[in-house]
């Protein structure tokens, strides 16, 4: 089949399967119920993983979460052996016990030996995962009864929401309620323990208690999410949505809510993609989450590559415009008219070709500080432009004097530092400089420091 024939057929099948997917969500019967259970299970797993994952990511426990995800496998096997069947409570309790035991072993290795955190995590992960694989292999050889009952245990390795039943949804929903309730109840304390453990201890809060609480919640989330993602991919949903949210906001509360939302959306999208493309729910959820991370990585207004690039471009343009204003002020100090300055004089003052100065003057209009008059080739400053030029030059010369007096720099060594800092001095900082320097009138070079306000304006 040629590519030209494949593409229309692919889109046709995708549209047909999309219709069947949404029809299943609204339909009845075993097939429809299986789809609904898968969607609810994936969304609940994404919600809980995203919520607790925000705290885990900020606490730098991402590798710890990965270790726990692998370490619960022996618990699944032991729970099955003790129950003699795939009893959901038994499997979950076994997984929980194995996760807590793995965490205790990791802490013990780190605390009582020279082995570092990353090595102890690798040791525990490998050991528990190996024991889990060995136990699953032993189960298939132990007896015909156990072997026949063990069918489907591999879902805990790779995840499969298609086998989610009502009892699994009950455990997922219960875990979500418990986790959200605990996070809400201890939000301030957990926040303090994450960002400043020393402060937490100093005000009498039990730091170890909150570390242990996070550990128990993390283990609980991993255990109830195993059937959705499996032990191999469960850590991804604990890390990627919070990392995405971290790029989009600087507020922890918003980060938790956004991470939970992104996790739930990834869960829904993963089930949909598996229904349409049959690529596996776990891999689809992780890939969707990663695409969201890449979108935030590139397009986040503040922390994304594109956002930082645009911010840098705006800062560079603002700096060039302000440098043009200070050049205009210096020309005005020689007795020329500050409101309208010839481009040739500005270019001479700045030591650059007139064509470059003219091009920059054209871009002054966007700032509201001035405009280029093409008829006589002058830069005409507005009132706000003249005020900004005054503030810049005042800050520049105050800072030069500050560097000379407080840093004991020679007068010929203060210009470069003042040239850089003048763009970032706000009104409050200028007032502090004025008070510190006792309202000086001249800079280290004997030049007049511009007044606090232009003539005719209120300071």
C-alpha positions as CSV (number, residue, x, y, z in Angstrom):
1,X,0.0,0.0,0.0
2,X,1.4,3.4,-1.0
3,X,1.6,6.3,1.4
4,X,-1.0,8.1,-0.6
5,X,-3.4,5.2,0.0
6,X,-2.4,4.7,3.6
7,X,-3.0,8.2,4.9
8,X,-6.7,8.5,3.9
9,X,-7.4,5.0,5.3
10,X,-5.6,5.8,8.5
11,X,-7.6,9.0,9.1
12,X,-10.8,7.2,8.2
13,X,-10.1,4.4,10.7
14,X,-9.1,6.9,13.4
15,X,-12.3,8.8,13.0
16,X,-14.3,5.6,13.1
17,X,-12.6,4.4,16.3
18,X,-12.8,7.8,17.9
19,X,-16.6,7.6,17.4
20,X,-16.7,4.1,18.9
21,X,-14.6,5.2,21.9
22,X,-16.9,8.1,22.9
23,X,-19.9,5.9,22.1
24,X,-18.5,3.3,24.6
25,X,-18.3,6.0,27.3
26,X,-22.0,6.6,26.8
27,X,-23.1,3.0,26.1
28,X,-23.9,-0.1,28.1
29,X,-22.7,-3.6,28.2
30,X,-19.5,-5.3,29.2
31,X,-17.3,-3.7,26.5
32,X,-18.6,-0.2,27.3
33,X,-18.1,-0.8,31.1
34,X,-14.5,-1.9,30.5
35,X,-13.8,1.3,28.6
36,X,-15.4,3.4,31.3
37,X,-13.5,1.6,34.0
38,X,-10.2,2.1,32.1
39,X,-10.9,5.8,31.7
40,X,-11.9,6.3,35.3
41,X,-8.9,4.3,36.5
42,X,-6.4,6.1,34.4
43,X,-7.8,9.6,35.3
44,X,-7.8,8.7,39.0
45,X,-4.2,7.4,38.8
46,X,-3.2,10.6,37.0
47,X,-4.9,12.8,39.5
48,X,-3.3,11.1,42.5
49,X,0.1,10.8,41.0
50,X,0.1,14.4,39.8
51,X,-1.0,15.6,43.3
52,X,1.6,13.8,45.4
53,X,4.2,14.0,42.6
54,X,4.4,17.8,43.0
55,X,5.8,17.3,46.6
56,X,8.0,14.4,45.5
57,X,9.5,16.4,42.7
58,X,10.2,19.4,44.9
59,X,11.6,17.2,47.7
60,X,14.0,15.7,45.1
61,X,12.6,12.2,45.6
62,X,12.0,11.3,41.9
63,X,14.6,8.5,41.9
64,X,13.2,7.3,45.2
65,X,9.7,7.0,43.5
66,X,11.2,5.1,40.7
67,X,12.9,2.7,43.1
68,X,9.6,2.2,45.0
69,X,7.8,1.5,41.7
70,X,10.0,-1.4,41.0
71,X,10.3,-2.6,44.6
72,X,6.6,-3.3,45.1
73,X,6.8,-6.2,42.6
74,X,7.7,-8.8,45.3
75,X,4.8,-7.6,47.4
76,X,2.5,-8.5,44.5
77,X,3.9,-12.0,44.3
78,X,3.8,-12.6,48.0
79,X,0.3,-11.2,48.3
80,X,-0.8,-13.7,45.5
81,X,0.9,-16.6,47.2
82,X,-0.6,-15.9,50.6
83,X,-4.1,-15.4,49.2
84,X,-3.9,-18.1,46.6
85,X,-5.6,-15.8,44.1
86,X,-5.5,-12.4,42.5
87,X,-7.3,-10.9,45.5
88,X,-7.0,-7.1,45.1
89,X,-6.8,-6.3,48.8
90,X,-4.0,-9.0,49.3
91,X,-2.0,-7.8,46.3
92,X,-2.3,-4.1,47.4
93,X,-1.3,-4.9,51.0
94,X,1.6,-7.0,49.8
95,X,2.7,-4.2,47.5
96,X,2.4,-1.6,50.3
97,X,4.5,-3.7,52.7
98,X,7.2,-4.3,50.1
99,X,7.4,-0.6,49.3
100,X,7.7,0.4,52.9
101,X,10.3,-2.3,53.5
102,X,12.3,-1.2,50.4
103,X,12.2,2.4,51.7
104,X,13.4,1.3,55.1
105,X,16.3,-0.7,53.6
106,X,17.4,2.2,51.4
107,X,17.4,4.6,54.4
108,X,19.3,2.0,56.5
109,X,22.0,1.5,53.8
110,X,22.5,5.2,53.5
111,X,22.4,6.0,57.2
112,X,24.7,3.2,58.4
113,X,27.3,3.0,55.7
114,X,29.4,5.2,53.4
115,X,27.2,4.3,50.4
116,X,25.5,7.4,48.9
117,X,21.8,7.9,48.2
118,X,21.9,7.1,44.5
119,X,23.9,3.9,45.0
120,X,21.5,2.7,47.8
121,X,18.5,3.4,45.5
122,X,20.1,1.4,42.7
123,X,20.9,-1.5,45.1
124,X,17.4,-1.7,46.5
125,X,15.7,-1.3,43.2
126,X,17.7,-4.1,41.6
127,X,17.3,-6.4,44.6
128,X,13.6,-6.1,45.0
129,X,12.9,-6.2,41.3
130,X,15.0,-9.4,40.9
131,X,13.2,-11.0,43.9
132,X,9.9,-10.0,42.3
133,X,10.8,-11.6,38.9
134,X,12.1,-14.7,40.7
135,X,8.8,-15.1,42.7
136,X,6.7,-14.6,39.6
137,X,8.7,-17.3,37.8
138,X,8.4,-19.6,40.8
139,X,4.6,-19.1,40.9
140,X,4.2,-20.4,37.4
141,X,6.2,-23.6,38.3
142,X,4.9,-24.2,41.8
143,X,1.7,-26.0,41.1
144,X,-1.0,-26.2,38.4
145,X,-3.5,-24.4,40.7
146,X,-1.3,-21.4,41.4
147,X,-0.1,-21.3,37.8
148,X,-3.7,-21.2,36.4
149,X,-4.6,-18.5,38.9
150,X,-1.5,-16.4,38.1
151,X,-2.7,-15.5,34.7
152,X,-2.8,-11.7,34.5
153,X,-0.1,-11.0,37.1
154,X,2.1,-9.6,34.3
155,X,-0.4,-6.7,34.2
156,X,1.4,-5.4,37.3
157,X,4.6,-5.3,35.3
158,X,3.4,-3.3,32.3
159,X,0.0,-2.1,33.3
160,X,-3.4,-2.7,31.6
161,X,-6.4,-0.6,32.4
162,X,-8.6,-3.0,30.4
163,X,-8.6,-5.4,33.4
164,X,-9.6,-2.7,35.9
165,X,-12.7,-3.8,37.8
166,X,-15.1,-2.0,40.2
167,X,-13.1,-3.0,43.2
168,X,-9.9,-1.5,41.7
169,X,-11.8,1.8,41.1
170,X,-12.9,1.7,44.8
171,X,-9.3,1.4,46.0
172,X,-8.2,4.1,43.5
173,X,-10.9,6.5,44.6
174,X,-10.3,5.8,48.3
175,X,-6.6,6.5,47.8
176,X,-7.4,9.7,46.0
177,X,-9.7,10.9,48.8
178,X,-7.1,10.0,51.5
179,X,-4.2,11.7,49.6
180,X,-6.1,14.8,48.8
181,X,-7.4,15.1,52.4
182,X,-3.9,14.7,53.9
183,X,-2.4,17.2,51.5
184,X,-5.1,19.7,52.2
185,X,-4.9,19.2,56.0
186,X,-1.1,19.4,56.2
187,X,-0.4,21.6,53.2
188,X,1.4,24.3,55.1
189,X,3.4,21.9,57.1
190,X,4.4,19.8,54.1
191,X,5.4,23.0,52.2
192,X,7.6,24.1,55.1
193,X,9.2,20.7,55.4
194,X,10.0,20.6,51.6
195,X,11.4,24.1,51.2
196,X,13.1,24.6,54.6
197,X,13.5,21.5,56.8
198,X,15.6,23.4,59.3
199,X,12.9,26.0,59.8
200,X,10.3,23.2,60.2
201,X,12.4,21.7,63.0
202,X,13.1,25.0,64.6
203,X,9.4,25.8,65.1
204,X,8.7,22.4,66.7
205,X,7.2,20.6,63.7
206,X,8.3,16.9,63.5
207,X,10.3,16.9,60.2
208,X,10.7,13.1,60.3
209,X,6.9,12.7,60.6
210,X,6.3,14.7,57.5
211,X,9.0,12.8,55.6
212,X,7.4,9.6,56.7
213,X,4.0,10.8,55.7
214,X,5.2,11.7,52.2
215,X,6.8,8.2,52.0
216,X,3.5,6.5,53.0
217,X,1.5,8.6,50.6
218,X,4.0,7.9,47.8
219,X,3.9,4.2,48.4
220,X,0.1,4.2,48.5
221,X,-0.1,6.1,45.1
222,X,2.3,3.6,43.5
223,X,0.5,0.6,44.8
224,X,-3.0,1.6,43.6
225,X,-1.6,2.8,40.2
226,X,0.2,-0.4,39.4
227,X,-2.6,-1.9,37.2
228,X,-2.7,1.3,35.2
229,X,1.0,1.8,34.4
230,X,2.8,-1.2,35.9
231,X,5.9,-1.1,38.0
232,X,8.1,0.1,35.1
233,X,6.2,3.3,34.1
234,X,4.4,4.3,37.3
235,X,7.3,6.7,38.3
236,X,6.8,8.6,35.0
237,X,3.4,9.9,36.0
238,X,4.8,10.9,39.4
239,X,7.4,13.1,37.8
240,X,6.4,14.4,34.3
241,X,3.1,16.2,35.1
242,X,4.7,17.9,38.2
243,X,7.7,18.9,36.1
244,X,5.4,20.3,33.5
245,X,3.5,22.3,36.1
246,X,6.7,23.5,37.6
247,X,7.6,25.2,34.3
248,X,4.2,26.9,34.2
249,X,3.8,28.4,37.6
250,X,5.8,29.5,40.7
251,X,3.0,28.9,43.2
252,X,2.9,25.5,44.9
253,X,-0.8,25.4,45.3
254,X,-1.3,26.1,41.6
255,X,1.4,23.6,40.8
256,X,-0.4,20.8,42.6
257,X,-3.7,21.6,41.0
258,X,-2.2,21.9,37.5
259,X,-0.1,18.8,37.9
260,X,-3.2,16.8,39.0
261,X,-5.2,18.1,36.0
262,X,-2.3,17.3,33.6
263,X,-2.1,13.8,35.1
264,X,-5.8,13.2,34.7
265,X,-5.8,14.5,31.1
266,X,-2.8,12.3,30.3
267,X,-4.7,9.3,31.7
268,X,-7.8,10.0,29.6
269,X,-5.7,10.6,26.5
270,X,-3.7,7.4,27.1
271,X,-6.8,5.3,27.2
272,X,-8.1,7.0,24.1
273,X,-4.9,6.5,22.1
274,X,-4.7,2.8,23.1
275,X,-8.3,2.4,22.0
276,X,-7.6,4.0,18.6
277,X,-4.0,3.0,17.9
278,X,-3.5,0.0,20.2
279,X,-0.2,1.2,21.5
280,X,-0.6,0.4,25.2
281,X,-2.1,2.7,27.8
282,X,1.0,3.0,29.9
283,X,3.3,4.1,27.0
284,X,0.6,6.4,25.7
285,X,0.1,8.1,29.0
286,X,3.9,8.6,29.4
287,X,4.3,9.9,25.8
288,X,1.4,12.3,26.1
289,X,2.8,13.6,29.4
290,X,6.2,14.0,27.8
291,X,4.6,16.0,24.9
292,X,3.0,18.3,27.4
293,X,6.4,18.7,29.1
294,X,8.0,19.6,25.8
295,X,5.3,22.1,25.1
296,X,5.9,23.8,28.4
297,X,9.6,23.5,28.0
298,X,9.4,25.4,24.7
299,X,6.4,27.7,25.2
300,X,6.1,28.5,28.9
301,X,5.8,32.3,29.1
302,X,8.3,32.6,31.9
303,X,10.4,29.5,32.1
304,X,10.2,28.1,28.5
305,X,12.9,28.5,25.9
306,X,10.7,30.6,23.7
307,X,9.5,32.7,26.6
308,X,13.0,33.3,27.8
309,X,14.1,34.2,24.3
310,X,11.3,36.7,23.9
311,X,12.0,38.1,27.3
312,X,15.7,38.5,26.4
313,X,14.9,40.2,23.1
314,X,12.6,42.6,24.9
315,X,15.2,43.3,27.5
316,X,17.9,43.9,24.8
317,X,15.6,46.3,22.9
318,X,14.6,48.1,26.1
319,X,18.3,48.5,27.0
320,X,19.2,49.8,23.5
321,X,16.3,52.3,23.7
322,X,17.3,53.5,27.2
323,X,20.9,53.9,26.0
324,X,19.6,56.1,23.2
325,X,17.8,58.2,25.8
326,X,20.9,58.6,28.0
327,X,22.9,59.7,24.9
328,X,20.1,62.2,24.1
329,X,20.4,63.5,27.7
330,X,24.1,64.0,27.4
331,X,23.6,66.0,24.2
332,X,20.9,68.1,25.9
333,X,23.4,68.9,28.7
334,X,25.5,70.7,26.2
335,X,22.8,73.2,25.7
336,X,21.0,71.5,22.8
337,X,17.3,71.0,22.7
338,X,16.4,67.7,24.5
339,X,13.0,67.3,22.9
340,X,14.4,67.0,19.3
341,X,18.0,65.6,18.6
342,X,19.5,65.2,15.2
343,X,20.3,61.6,14.4
344,X,23.8,62.6,13.3
345,X,24.5,64.0,16.8
346,X,23.2,60.9,18.4
347,X,25.3,58.7,16.2
348,X,28.4,60.8,16.9
349,X,27.7,60.6,20.7
350,X,27.3,56.8,20.6
351,X,30.2,56.2,18.2
352,X,28.1,54.2,15.7
353,X,26.9,54.6,12.1
354,X,24.0,57.0,11.6
355,X,22.1,54.2,9.8
356,X,22.1,52.0,13.0
357,X,21.1,54.9,15.2
358,X,18.3,55.8,12.8
359,X,17.0,52.2,12.8
360,X,16.9,52.1,16.6
361,X,15.2,55.5,16.6
362,X,12.4,54.0,14.4
363,X,11.8,51.5,17.2
364,X,11.4,54.1,19.9
365,X,7.8,54.6,18.9
366,X,6.7,51.3,20.5
367,X,8.0,52.4,23.9
368,X,6.1,55.7,23.9
369,X,9.4,57.5,24.6
370,X,9.9,59.1,21.2
371,X,9.6,58.9,17.5
372,X,11.8,59.5,14.4
373,X,10.9,62.5,12.2
374,X,11.9,61.5,8.7
375,X,11.6,65.0,7.3
376,X,14.5,66.5,9.3
377,X,16.1,63.2,10.6
378,X,15.5,64.0,14.2
379,X,14.6,61.9,17.2
380,X,11.7,63.6,19.0
381,X,11.3,62.7,22.6
382,X,8.0,62.6,24.4
383,X,7.5,63.9,27.9
384,X,7.7,60.3,29.3
385,X,10.9,59.8,27.2
386,X,12.5,62.9,28.7
387,X,11.4,61.8,32.2
388,X,12.9,58.3,31.6
389,X,16.1,59.8,30.3
390,X,16.4,61.9,33.5
391,X,15.8,58.9,35.8
392,X,18.3,56.8,33.9
393,X,21.0,59.4,34.1
394,X,20.3,60.2,37.7
395,X,20.6,56.5,38.6
396,X,23.7,56.2,36.5
397,X,25.5,59.0,38.3
398,X,24.3,58.2,41.7
399,X,25.6,54.7,41.3
400,X,29.0,56.0,40.0
401,X,29.3,58.0,43.2
402,X,28.2,55.0,45.3
403,X,30.9,52.8,43.7
404,X,33.5,55.5,44.4
405,X,32.6,56.1,48.0
406,X,31.5,52.7,49.2
407,X,33.6,50.4,47.0
408,X,36.6,52.7,46.8
409,X,36.8,52.5,43.1
410,X,38.7,55.1,41.1
411,X,36.5,57.6,39.1
412,X,37.6,56.1,35.8
413,X,36.5,52.6,36.9
414,X,32.9,53.3,37.8
415,X,31.3,54.0,34.4
416,X,31.0,50.4,33.2
417,X,29.2,49.2,36.3
418,X,26.8,52.1,36.3
419,X,26.1,51.6,32.6
420,X,24.8,48.1,33.4
421,X,22.9,48.8,36.6
422,X,21.2,52.0,35.5
423,X,18.5,49.9,33.7
424,X,17.4,48.1,36.8
425,X,17.3,50.9,39.5
426,X,13.8,51.6,40.6
427,X,12.5,54.6,42.4
428,X,12.8,53.1,45.9
429,X,16.5,52.1,45.3
430,X,17.2,55.7,44.0
431,X,15.7,57.1,47.2
432,X,17.9,54.9,49.3
433,X,21.0,55.9,47.3
434,X,20.1,59.6,47.7
435,X,19.7,59.2,51.5
436,X,22.9,57.1,51.7
437,X,24.9,59.6,49.7
438,X,23.3,62.7,51.4
439,X,21.6,64.0,48.3
440,X,24.7,64.8,46.2
441,X,24.7,67.3,43.3
442,X,27.7,66.0,41.2
443,X,29.1,62.6,40.2
444,X,32.7,61.5,40.6
445,X,33.5,63.3,37.3
446,X,32.1,66.6,38.4
447,X,29.0,66.3,36.2
448,X,25.7,67.5,37.6
449,X,23.4,64.7,38.8
450,X,20.0,65.3,37.2
451,X,17.3,66.7,39.5
452,X,14.6,64.5,41.1
453,X,12.1,65.8,38.5
454,X,12.1,67.8,35.4
455,X,11.4,71.5,35.6
456,X,7.7,72.2,36.0
457,X,7.0,68.6,37.3
458,X,6.3,67.4,40.9
459,X,9.2,65.3,42.3
